[in-house]
């Protein structure tokens, strides 16, 4: 019998890991490349082909959160690190200080969706400092055996009493409040103090139906084990990797649109191996590299390149096609980008929701 919890933790438990160093390559390689990455970038299916093709040992240090990554850099010697995976929205504030510019003609940018290229945040003063490698949506994950896609197609529908005790909420205020903002008629780019009231009202109604508000592993495990049937704020990164074992787990982009997340690759400014680092980025963006990254054993997500070498079953599980992605991206919003004052009010709202019965 399929043990959802053990399989789930085996696949996604690395999301709760402490910072670690992973050496996945042959000890006799002639060169080494050091990369600060997220857990999905450690999959041997992604790393080993690059190592073999370039006779290189890739040393991977996994971290969570941009602040933790910058702390590692600050505690390291210049040149210790060559490549970094980073949340795209954090690139501009550190680009000139931390990263080397990337030549557009060295990257397969023409194969990316315009919304995913994120030129407004990855390009600064005419120079590109990072390139998108993977993306997806904060949306709604659900058990299709319990509810239909139509049942969970909007956040407002999830306030229905039939969801009482069957709902989990992902414990991250920015995307979830962003979803609530869009659901109540305000795009995230227009999120302001004046729009907080309807967001709070909807969030309190969702909280009243929820069984738990949990971080990634807690909310995902609750869905995988049947403790809940719906997770607000989840998406393909929650359910796609488990689909083969439990095909009832699925995700839906809300009718009002999902909240777009993207992760990018950059070359560290002090790298002494910039040419090799660029080769690594080009490998990750290759059709084969993209397929391996999109279906990483840590978590699945949408490949940045339209020509990713996904098989038909993988495309079906991710709902990945040029037509579908173009439609979903056109309706998507980015994370809210509040200033310090608004951010505090958003966090206060979140705390009020968490404390509500």
C-alpha positions as CSV (number, residue, x, y, z in Angstrom):
1,X,0.0,0.0,0.0
2,X,1.2,3.5,-0.8
3,X,2.4,5.3,2.3
4,X,1.7,8.9,1.4
5,X,3.5,10.4,4.4
6,X,6.8,8.5,4.1
7,X,6.9,9.0,0.3
8,X,6.1,12.7,0.8
9,X,8.8,13.2,3.4
10,X,11.3,11.3,1.3
11,X,10.6,13.6,-1.7
12,X,10.1,16.9,0.1
13,X,11.8,16.7,3.5
14,X,14.8,18.6,2.2
15,X,12.7,21.7,2.4
16,X,13.2,21.6,6.1
17,X,16.9,20.9,6.0
18,X,19.6,22.8,7.7
19,X,22.3,24.3,5.5
20,X,24.4,21.5,4.1
21,X,27.1,20.8,1.6
22,X,26.6,18.2,-1.1
23,X,29.3,16.9,-3.3
24,X,27.7,14.8,-6.0
25,X,30.6,14.3,-8.4
26,X,33.7,12.2,-9.1
27,X,36.6,12.9,-6.9
28,X,39.1,12.9,-9.7
29,X,37.5,15.7,-11.8
30,X,40.0,18.3,-13.1
31,X,38.0,21.3,-12.0
32,X,35.5,22.3,-9.3
33,X,32.5,24.6,-9.3
34,X,30.9,25.9,-6.1
35,X,27.2,26.8,-6.1
36,X,24.8,28.1,-3.5
37,X,21.5,26.5,-4.5
38,X,18.0,25.5,-3.5
39,X,17.2,21.8,-2.9
40,X,15.8,21.2,-6.4
41,X,19.1,22.1,-8.0
42,X,20.9,19.2,-6.2
43,X,19.1,16.4,-8.1
44,X,21.8,14.1,-9.7
45,X,19.7,14.0,-12.9
46,X,20.5,17.7,-13.3
47,X,24.1,17.8,-11.9
48,X,25.8,14.6,-13.1
49,X,25.4,15.2,-16.9
50,X,27.1,18.6,-16.5
51,X,29.9,17.1,-14.5
52,X,30.6,14.3,-17.0
53,X,30.5,16.6,-20.0
54,X,32.9,19.1,-18.4
55,X,35.1,16.9,-16.2
56,X,34.1,19.0,-13.2
57,X,33.1,18.4,-9.6
58,X,30.1,20.6,-8.6
59,X,30.0,21.4,-4.9
60,X,26.5,22.4,-3.8
61,X,25.6,24.2,-0.6
62,X,21.9,24.3,0.0
63,X,20.3,27.3,1.7
64,X,16.8,28.7,2.4
65,X,16.0,32.4,2.0
66,X,18.0,35.2,0.4
67,X,19.1,36.5,3.8
68,X,20.7,33.1,4.6
69,X,22.4,33.0,1.2
70,X,23.9,36.5,1.7
71,X,25.1,35.5,5.2
72,X,27.0,32.6,3.7
73,X,28.6,34.9,1.2
74,X,29.5,37.4,3.9
75,X,31.2,34.7,5.9
76,X,33.1,33.3,2.8
77,X,36.3,34.5,1.1
78,X,35.9,36.4,-2.2
79,X,35.9,33.8,-5.0
80,X,34.7,30.9,-2.8
81,X,31.3,30.7,-4.7
82,X,30.7,30.8,-8.4
83,X,26.9,30.4,-8.9
84,X,23.9,31.3,-6.9
85,X,20.2,30.4,-7.1
86,X,18.0,33.3,-5.9
87,X,14.4,34.4,-5.7
88,X,14.1,36.7,-8.7
89,X,12.4,39.5,-6.8
90,X,15.5,39.9,-4.7
91,X,18.0,40.3,-7.6
92,X,17.8,44.1,-8.1
93,X,18.7,45.1,-4.6
94,X,21.9,43.1,-4.6
95,X,22.8,42.8,-8.3
96,X,25.6,45.3,-8.7
97,X,27.2,44.4,-5.4
98,X,27.1,40.6,-5.8
99,X,26.7,39.5,-9.4
100,X,28.4,39.5,-12.8
101,X,26.4,40.7,-15.8
102,X,25.3,38.1,-18.2
103,X,25.3,38.6,-21.9
104,X,21.8,38.1,-23.4
105,X,23.2,36.5,-26.5
106,X,24.8,33.7,-24.4
107,X,21.4,32.7,-23.0
108,X,18.3,31.1,-24.7
109,X,16.0,34.0,-23.7
110,X,13.9,33.7,-26.8
111,X,12.5,30.4,-25.5
112,X,11.1,32.0,-22.3
113,X,7.7,33.4,-21.7
114,X,8.0,37.2,-21.5
115,X,6.4,37.3,-18.0
116,X,9.0,34.7,-16.8
117,X,12.0,36.6,-18.2
118,X,11.3,39.3,-15.5
119,X,13.4,41.8,-17.4
120,X,12.2,44.6,-15.1
121,X,13.9,43.0,-12.0
122,X,16.7,40.9,-13.6
123,X,18.0,43.7,-15.8
124,X,19.5,46.8,-14.2
125,X,20.9,49.8,-16.2
126,X,20.8,47.7,-19.3
127,X,22.7,44.8,-17.9
128,X,21.2,41.4,-17.0
129,X,22.4,40.1,-13.7
130,X,20.4,36.8,-13.4
131,X,18.2,34.5,-15.6
132,X,15.1,32.7,-14.7
133,X,15.5,28.9,-14.3
134,X,12.1,27.8,-12.9
135,X,8.8,29.2,-11.9
136,X,5.3,28.4,-10.8
137,X,2.2,29.6,-9.0
138,X,0.9,30.0,-5.5
139,X,-2.5,28.7,-6.2
140,X,-4.8,26.0,-4.8
141,X,-3.8,22.3,-4.4
142,X,-6.5,19.8,-3.7
143,X,-7.6,16.2,-3.6
144,X,-9.8,15.6,-6.6
145,X,-11.4,12.6,-4.9
146,X,-12.9,14.9,-2.3
147,X,-13.6,18.0,-4.4
148,X,-13.8,19.0,-8.1
149,X,-11.7,21.6,-9.8
150,X,-14.9,23.7,-10.0
151,X,-15.4,23.4,-6.2
152,X,-12.0,25.0,-5.5
153,X,-11.8,27.4,-8.5
154,X,-11.8,30.6,-6.4
155,X,-10.8,31.6,-2.9
156,X,-14.3,32.8,-2.2
157,X,-15.7,29.3,-2.8
158,X,-13.5,28.0,-0.1
159,X,-15.4,30.0,2.5
160,X,-18.4,27.6,2.0
161,X,-19.2,25.6,5.2
162,X,-18.6,22.3,3.3
163,X,-14.8,23.0,3.5
164,X,-14.9,23.3,7.3
165,X,-11.9,21.4,8.7
166,X,-10.8,20.2,5.2
167,X,-8.6,23.3,4.5
168,X,-5.0,24.1,5.1
169,X,-3.4,27.5,4.5
170,X,0.2,27.9,3.5
171,X,1.9,29.9,6.3
172,X,3.5,32.7,4.2
173,X,1.7,36.0,4.3
174,X,2.9,37.6,1.1
175,X,1.5,35.2,-1.5
176,X,-1.6,34.3,0.4
177,X,-2.6,37.9,1.1
178,X,-1.7,38.5,-2.5
179,X,-4.2,35.8,-3.5
180,X,-6.8,37.3,-1.3
181,X,-6.2,40.7,-2.7
182,X,-6.7,39.5,-6.3
183,X,-9.8,37.5,-5.2
184,X,-11.3,40.7,-3.8
185,X,-10.6,42.7,-6.9
186,X,-7.3,44.4,-6.3
187,X,-4.2,43.3,-8.4
188,X,-1.1,42.9,-6.2
189,X,0.6,45.9,-7.9
190,X,-2.1,48.0,-6.4
191,X,-2.0,46.5,-2.9
192,X,-2.2,49.2,-0.3
193,X,-3.3,50.0,3.2
194,X,-6.7,51.0,1.7
195,X,-7.2,47.5,0.3
196,X,-6.4,45.6,3.5
197,X,-9.9,45.4,4.9
198,X,-11.5,43.1,2.2
199,X,-8.3,41.0,2.3
200,X,-8.6,40.5,6.0
201,X,-12.3,39.8,5.8
202,X,-11.7,37.0,3.2
203,X,-8.7,35.7,5.2
204,X,-10.8,35.4,8.4
205,X,-13.4,33.4,6.5
206,X,-10.8,31.0,5.1
207,X,-9.2,30.7,8.6
208,X,-12.6,29.7,10.1
209,X,-12.7,26.8,7.7
210,X,-9.1,25.8,8.1
211,X,-7.7,22.9,10.1
212,X,-4.2,24.3,10.1
213,X,-2.0,27.1,8.9
214,X,1.4,25.5,8.2
215,X,4.7,26.0,6.6
216,X,5.6,24.0,3.4
217,X,6.1,20.5,4.8
218,X,3.3,20.6,7.3
219,X,0.6,21.8,4.9
220,X,1.9,19.5,2.1
221,X,2.0,16.5,4.4
222,X,-1.5,17.3,5.5
223,X,-2.7,17.1,1.9
224,X,-0.7,14.0,1.0
225,X,-1.9,12.1,4.0
226,X,-5.6,13.1,3.7
227,X,-5.7,15.2,6.9
228,X,-7.0,18.0,4.6
229,X,-8.3,18.1,1.1
230,X,-7.3,21.6,0.0
231,X,-4.2,23.8,0.5
232,X,-4.6,27.6,-0.1
233,X,-1.3,29.1,-1.4
234,X,0.0,25.8,-2.8
235,X,0.4,24.8,-6.5
236,X,2.2,22.4,-8.8
237,X,5.2,22.4,-6.5
238,X,3.1,20.7,-3.9
239,X,1.3,18.0,-5.9
240,X,3.1,17.3,-9.2
241,X,5.9,15.3,-7.6
242,X,3.4,13.0,-5.9
243,X,1.1,12.6,-8.8
244,X,2.5,9.2,-9.9
245,X,1.8,7.7,-6.5
246,X,-1.4,9.6,-5.8
247,X,-3.0,10.9,-9.0
248,X,-6.0,12.3,-7.0
249,X,-3.7,15.2,-5.9
250,X,-4.0,18.1,-8.3
251,X,-3.7,21.9,-8.4
252,X,-5.8,24.6,-10.0
253,X,-5.0,28.2,-10.9
254,X,-7.8,30.3,-9.4
255,X,-10.2,31.9,-11.9
256,X,-9.0,35.3,-10.7
257,X,-5.4,34.3,-11.4
258,X,-2.4,32.8,-9.5
259,X,0.5,34.5,-7.8
260,X,3.7,34.0,-9.8
261,X,7.0,32.9,-8.2
262,X,10.3,32.6,-10.1
263,X,13.8,31.5,-9.2
264,X,16.9,32.6,-11.0
265,X,20.6,31.8,-11.5
266,X,23.4,34.3,-11.2
267,X,27.2,34.3,-11.4
268,X,28.9,35.6,-8.3
269,X,31.0,38.8,-8.9
270,X,34.2,37.4,-7.4
271,X,34.0,34.0,-9.2
272,X,37.3,33.0,-10.7
273,X,35.5,30.5,-13.0
274,X,33.0,32.7,-14.7
275,X,33.3,30.9,-18.0
276,X,32.6,27.5,-16.3
277,X,29.8,29.1,-14.3
278,X,28.2,30.3,-17.5
279,X,28.4,26.8,-18.9
280,X,26.6,25.5,-15.9
281,X,23.8,28.1,-16.4
282,X,23.6,27.1,-20.0
283,X,23.3,23.5,-19.0
284,X,20.5,24.2,-16.6
285,X,18.7,26.1,-19.3
286,X,19.2,23.4,-21.9
287,X,16.1,21.2,-22.8
288,X,17.5,18.3,-20.8
289,X,18.6,20.4,-17.9
290,X,15.2,22.1,-17.7
291,X,13.4,18.8,-17.7
292,X,15.5,17.5,-14.8
293,X,15.1,20.7,-12.8
294,X,11.4,20.9,-13.4
295,X,10.9,17.3,-12.1
296,X,13.4,17.4,-9.3
297,X,12.9,14.9,-6.5
298,X,12.8,17.8,-4.1
299,X,9.9,19.7,-5.8
300,X,8.5,20.1,-9.3
301,X,7.9,23.4,-11.0
302,X,7.4,24.9,-14.4
303,X,10.6,25.0,-16.6
304,X,11.7,28.5,-17.7
305,X,12.3,27.3,-21.2
306,X,9.4,26.3,-23.5
307,X,11.5,23.7,-25.2
308,X,12.2,21.7,-21.9
309,X,12.5,18.0,-22.8
310,X,9.5,16.9,-20.7
311,X,7.8,13.7,-21.7
312,X,4.0,13.7,-22.3
313,X,3.2,12.4,-18.9
314,X,5.3,15.1,-17.2
315,X,3.7,17.8,-19.3
316,X,0.3,16.5,-18.4
317,X,1.1,16.4,-14.6
318,X,2.4,20.0,-14.7
319,X,-0.3,21.1,-17.2
320,X,2.5,22.5,-19.2
321,X,1.9,23.7,-22.7
322,X,2.7,27.0,-24.4
323,X,-1.0,27.7,-24.7
324,X,-1.9,26.9,-21.1
325,X,1.1,28.8,-19.7
326,X,0.4,31.8,-21.8
327,X,-3.2,31.9,-20.5
328,X,-2.2,31.4,-16.9
329,X,0.7,33.9,-17.0
330,X,-1.6,36.5,-18.6
331,X,-3.9,36.3,-15.6
332,X,-1.1,36.1,-13.0
333,X,0.1,38.6,-10.4
334,X,3.5,38.8,-8.8
335,X,4.1,38.8,-5.1
336,X,3.1,42.0,-3.4
337,X,6.0,44.4,-3.0
338,X,5.2,46.5,0.1
339,X,7.4,49.2,1.6
340,X,8.4,48.7,5.2
341,X,5.3,50.4,6.7
342,X,2.8,48.4,4.5
343,X,4.8,45.2,5.1
344,X,4.3,45.6,8.9
345,X,0.6,46.1,8.4
346,X,0.4,43.0,6.3
347,X,2.2,41.0,8.9
348,X,-0.1,42.4,11.6
349,X,-3.1,41.3,9.5
350,X,-1.6,37.9,9.2
351,X,-1.0,37.6,12.9
352,X,-4.6,38.6,13.5
353,X,-5.8,35.9,11.1
354,X,-3.6,33.3,12.8
355,X,-5.0,34.1,16.2
356,X,-8.6,34.1,15.1
357,X,-10.8,31.1,16.0
